[in-house]
Amino acid sequence: MVTFALVKAKKKFEFPNTYVIVFFLIVLAAVATWFVPGGEFYKTEEGLTAFRSVPSEPQTWQVFTTLFEGFTSQAGIIVFILVIGGAFWIVNGCKAVDVGIFAFLNASKRLEAYPLLRKVGVHNLILILIMILFSLFGAVFGMSEETIAFVVVLVPLAISMGYDSIVGVCLVYVAAHVGFAGAFLNPFTIGIAQGMADLPLFSGMGYRLVCWAVLTALTIAVVLVYAARIKRRPELSPMYELDASWRKEHGDAQEKIPYFTNRSAWVSFALVWVASLVFAFAYGSGCELTFGNNPIPAPYLLWVLSGLFALVSVVALRKSVHFYILGLLGFTIVYLVVGVSAYGWYIGEISALFLGLALAAGVAAGYSANKIVQEFLAGAKDILSAAVIVGLAAGIVGILKQGMVIDTMLYALASSLGEAGKVASLSMMYGIQTLINLFITSASAKAAITMPIMAPFADMIDLSRQATVLAFQFGDGFTNMITPTSGVLIAVLGLARIPYAKWVKWVWKFILFLILVGFLLLLPTIFFSLEGF
């Protein structure tokens, strides 16, 4: 009885959360300052960077003060994260994204009425279109948690088409996270990582578009091959028996969201349109896009965008306010690209842009001023953990800097990896990012921890900082789809009724394939001259 009581008293092992891990790393960094020799880089009279030994400064109680210093040093990025979170919360709360995806699904299903398309393979076309859509969402605004809501829509859709629940999860969750890994405009990964690496925001987009297209195309090919095999022989699915509950269920899986257009939506449109006209009048003549080596004058671009916004908004509002809000989101992204390319916008301007999106969407939805504030704060609260982690993680580097040992560590790392060659060094960076992601799934946290170290190291071995950001993206994205520490993955599998063990058995080979492809996509950053790299 005593033995039984002791066994019952034992607590089940609980994996430490990100805060515990980061604080442990801060303490570990403080301990390192007692044992690692001090050192610093300095400029010689010839202007070269050299290393010299200096006394170290062991850290103790500074593990607490460095938290405050971390928050102050990363204040801009923290505010940026909170504003983005609040803006997307309002957009999602208006059900605009839901309506857009449901409309897409309905339009795709109507293709089955055409015999020619049915012979060509309308189901394949539907799968491709859905996966491209969600991959774009992952690549553009980092869709992750939002995929959970669509599992109960796309899993029944996949099964009704003769596939299994794994195909349904691939359509939304896998597609979005492959897009997330190969993102070209994701503020939560590229924006933060490039900011930490002191790179122009969203620079190097051309090659990232290539990476996204390659990863998305390969993912679609893998899913189509698997889906075709399951459709021919359903019993081959590892979920065949467990999917019986899905097959027995009937009815429309889509949420019924009523369409409407209120007066406040038209007010929102008028205010935003006037703002776009004022912006075009004030800055249009000096608009020069700088995607390539040579600036491209575009003096009428802002006027064209203002006219397109008016046209799209009027058409959308005649159907439903949800489509107008989707249009707001789309044009926000377009103006972000133009602002970054033509006017050098950074975190402050982009935060203001998304704050405007939040206000315009809230007004369009008919929210009162208090309701807009409440929804915005709810979104900021929802993403607060990621913002806090950025400040906490900065304390790791802060401790190492105060202890005068970070340059010593970088010098040792550069001496060892630099001799191995660029390929081996970049491979190790990629491997480190992939390994860290198994334990810390927050992209913001990993960027805050790793980029301040990886970026200067890349300079020392003559690697592009953009390559380190790309290695961070790939390392951060792929293993999200297999690590048990990912709350989004566990939630998705729970809604899809897929046991974690069965998912791992199916997906592990695909994850290894993606990791290999990611490594191959990193190689051109070493051997070729790429725009922005």
Residue pairs with C-beta under 8 A, 6 or more apart in sequence:
15 484
15 485
16 24
18 385
18 389
18 440
18 441
18 442
18 445
19 385
19 388
19 389
19 392
21 439
21 440
22 389
22 392
22 393
22 395
22 396
22 440
22 445
22 449
23 392
25 396
25 449
26 63
26 66
26 67
26 392
26 395
26 396
26 399
27 63
29 59
29 396
29 399
29 400
29 403
30 58
30 59
30 60
30 62
30 63
30 399
30 403
32 400
32 403
32 405
32 409
33 56
33 57
33 58
33 59
33 399
33 400
33 402
33 403
33 404
33 405
34 56
34 58
36 56
36 403
36 405
36 408
36 409
37 53
37 56
37 405
37 408
38 53
38 54
38 55
38 56
38 57
38 403
38 404
38 405
38 408
39 51
39 52
39 53
39 54
39 404
39 405
39 407
39 408
39 411
40 51
40 52
40 54
40 404
40 407
41 49
41 50
41 51
41 407
41 410
41 411
42 49
42 50
42 51
42 52
43 49
43 50
44 50
49 460
51 407
51 411
53 408
54 404
55 404
56 403
56 404
56 405
57 402
57 403
57 404
58 403
59 66
59 399
59 402
59 403
62 399
62 402
63 395
63 399
66 395
66 398
66 399
66 402
67 391
67 392
67 395
69 394
69 395
69 398
70 391
70 392
70 393
70 394
70 395
70 398
71 78
71 391
71 394
73 394
73 398
74 390
74 391
74 394
74 448
76 195
76 347
76 348
77 192
77 195
77 196
77 347
77 390
77 444
77 448
78 387
78 388
78 390
78 391
79 347
79 351
80 187
80 191
80 192
80 347
80 350
80 351
81 188
81 192
81 383
81 386
81 387
81 390
81 444
82 380
82 383
82 384
82 387
83 351
83 354
83 355
83 358
83 380
84 187
84 188
84 351
84 354
84 383
85 379
85 380
85 382
85 383
85 384
85 386
85 387
86 355
86 358
86 375
86 376
86 377
86 378
86 379
86 380
87 354
87 355
87 357
87 358
87 361
87 376
87 379
88 141
88 379
89 375
89 376
89 378
89 379
89 380
89 382
90 358
90 361
90 362
90 365
90 367
90 372
90 375
90 376
90 379
91 97
91 325
91 328
91 329
91 357
91 358
91 361
92 98
92 146
93 365
93 375
94 321
94 322
94 325
94 361
94 364
94 365
95 257
95 322
96 322
96 323
96 325
96 326
96 329
96 361
97 146
97 326
97 329
98 149
98 255
98 257
98 322
99 257
99 259
99 320
99 322
99 323
99 326
100 322
100 323
100 326
101 133
101 150
101 153
102 153
102 254
102 255
102 257
103 323
104 129
104 130
104 133
105 130
105 153
105 157
105 254
106 254
108 125
108 126
108 129
108 130
109 126
111 117
111 122
111 125
111 126
112 118
112 122
114 122
117 125
123 161
123 162
123 231
124 224
124 227
124 228
126 161
127 167
127 171
127 220
127 223
127 224
127 227
128 220
128 224
130 154
130 171
130 172
130 175
131 170
131 171
131 175
131 216
131 219
131 220
131 223
132 175
132 216
132 220
133 175
134 143
134 147
134 150
134 171
134 172
134 175
134 176
134 179
135 175
135 176
135 178
135 179
135 212
135 216
135 219
136 179
137 143
137 146
137 176
137 179
138 144
138 175
138 176
138 177
138 178
138 179
138 180
138 181
138 183
138 186
139 179
139 180
139 182
139 183
139 184
139 185
139 186
139 212
140 179
140 183
140 184
140 185
140 186
140 333
141 185
141 186
141 187
141 333
142 180
142 183
142 186
142 187
142 188
142 189
142 443
143 176
143 179
143 180
144 176
144 177
144 180
144 480
144 488
145 488
146 176
147 172
147 173
147 176
147 177
147 488
147 492
148 488
148 491
148 492
148 495
150 172
151 168
151 169
151 172
151 173
151 492
151 495
151 496
152 253
152 495
153 253
153 254
153 255
154 168
154 169
154 171
154 172
155 165
155 168
155 169
155 246
155 495
155 496
156 168
156 246
156 249
156 253
157 168
157 171
157 253
158 164
158 165
158 167
158 168
158 171
158 227
159 165
159 168
159 243
159 246
159 247
161 231
162 230
162 231
162 234
163 227
163 230
163 231
164 230
164 234
164 237
164 239
164 240
164 243
165 239
165 242
165 243
165 246
165 496
165 497
165 498
166 226
166 237
166 238
166 239
166 498
166 503
166 506
167 223
167 226
167 227
167 230
168 496
169 492
169 493
169 496
169 498
169 503
170 219
170 223
170 226
171 223
173 481
173 488
173 489
173 492
174 219
174 223
174 481
175 216
175 219
177 477
177 480
177 481
178 215
178 216
178 219
178 477
178 514
179 212
179 215
179 216
180 186
180 189
180 477
180 480
181 215
181 473
181 474
181 476
181 477
181 478
181 480
181 514
181 518
182 208
182 211
182 212
182 214
182 215
182 216
182 473
182 474
182 477
183 189
183 190
183 208
183 212
183 473
183 477
184 190
184 202
184 205
184 208
184 209
184 211
184 212
185 202
185 205
185 333
185 336
185 337
187 350
188 386
188 443
188 444
189 443
189 447
189 472
189 473
189 476
189 477
190 202
190 208
190 469
190 473
191 201
191 202
191 347
191 350
192 390
192 443
192 444
192 447
192 448
193 447
193 451
193 469
193 472
193 473
194 200
194 201
194 202
194 203
194 469
195 201
195 346
195 347
196 447
196 448
196 451
196 452
196 455
197 451
197 454
197 455
197 465
197 468
197 469
198 455
198 465
199 465
199 466
199 469
200 340
200 344
200 532
201 340
201 345
201 346
201 347
201 350
202 337
202 340
203 466
203 532
204 466
204 469
204 470
204 530
204 531
204 532
204 533
205 291
205 532
206 291
206 530
206 531
206 532
207 470
207 524
207 525
207 530
207 531
207 532
207 533
208 470
208 473
211 470
211 521
214 517
214 521
215 514
215 517
215 518
215 521
218 513
218 514
218 517
219 514
222 510
222 513
229 236
230 236
230 237
234 240
237 243
238 502
238 505
238 506
239 498
239 502
242 497
242 498
242 499
242 502
243 497
245 497
246 497
257 322
259 319
259 320
259 322
260 320
260 321
261 317
261 318
261 319
261 320
261 321
261 324
262 321
262 366
264 363
264 364
264 365
264 366
265 317
265 321
265 324
265 363
265 364
265 365
265 366
266 317
267 363
268 324
268 360
268 361
268 363
268 364
269 310
269 313
269 314
269 317
269 324
269 364
271 360
271 363
272 309
272 313
272 328
272 356
272 360
273 306
273 309
273 310
273 313
275 356
276 302
276 305
276 306
276 309
277 306
279 302
279 306
280 302
280 303
280 305
280 306
283 302
283 343
284 299
284 300
284 301
284 302
284 303
285 299
286 299
287 297
287 298
287 299
287 301
287 302
287 338
287 342
287 343
288 295
288 296
288 297
288 298
288 342
289 295
289 296
289 298
289 301
289 338
289 341
289 342
290 296
290 341
290 342
291 341
291 531
292 531
293 531
298 342
301 338
301 342
302 338
305 331
305 334
305 335
305 338
308 331
309 327
309 331
312 327
312 331
313 324
313 327
316 323
316 324
316 326
316 327
317 323
317 324
321 364
321 365
324 364
325 361
325 364
325 365
328 357
328 360
328 361
328 364
329 357
329 361
332 353
332 354
332 356
332 357
335 353
336 345
336 350
336 353
339 345
339 349
339 350
339 353
340 346
340 350
343 349
345 353
358 372
358 376
359 372
362 371
362 372
362 375
362 376
363 372
367 375
380 387
385 442
386 442
386 443
386 444
386 445
387 444
389 442
389 444
389 445
389 448
390 444
390 445
390 447
390 448
392 445
393 445
393 448
393 449
394 448
394 452
396 449
397 406
397 449
397 452
397 453
400 406
400 409
406 453
409 453
410 453
410 456
410 457
410 460
411 460
413 457
414 457
414 460
414 461
417 424
417 425
417 428
417 457
417 461
418 425
418 460
418 461
420 428
422 461
422 462
422 463
422 526
423 523
423 526
425 461
425 463
426 463
426 467
426 468
426 471
426 522
426 525
426 526
427 519
427 522
429 454
429 458
429 468
429 471
429 475
430 471
430 474
430 475
430 518
430 519
430 522
431 475
432 450
432 475
433 446
433 450
433 471
433 472
433 474
433 475
433 476
434 474
434 475
434 478
434 479
434 515
435 475
436 446
436 449
436 450
436 475
437 446
437 475
437 476
437 477
437 478
437 479
437 480
437 483
438 479
438 483
438 485
439 483
439 485
440 446
440 449
440 485
441 480
441 483
441 485
441 486
441 487
443 476
446 472
446 475
446 476
447 472
450 472
451 468
451 469
451 472
454 468
454 471
454 472
455 465
455 468
457 468
458 464
458 465
458 467
458 468
459 465
463 526
464 525
464 533
466 525
466 530
466 532
466 533
467 522
467 525
467 526
467 533
470 521
470 522
470 525
471 522
474 515
474 518
474 519
474 521
474 522
475 518
478 511
478 514
478 515
478 518
479 511
479 515
480 486
480 488
480 489
481 489
481 507
481 511
482 489
482 503
482 504
482 507
482 508
482 511
483 489
484 490
484 500
490 500
493 499
493 500
493 503
524 530
525 533
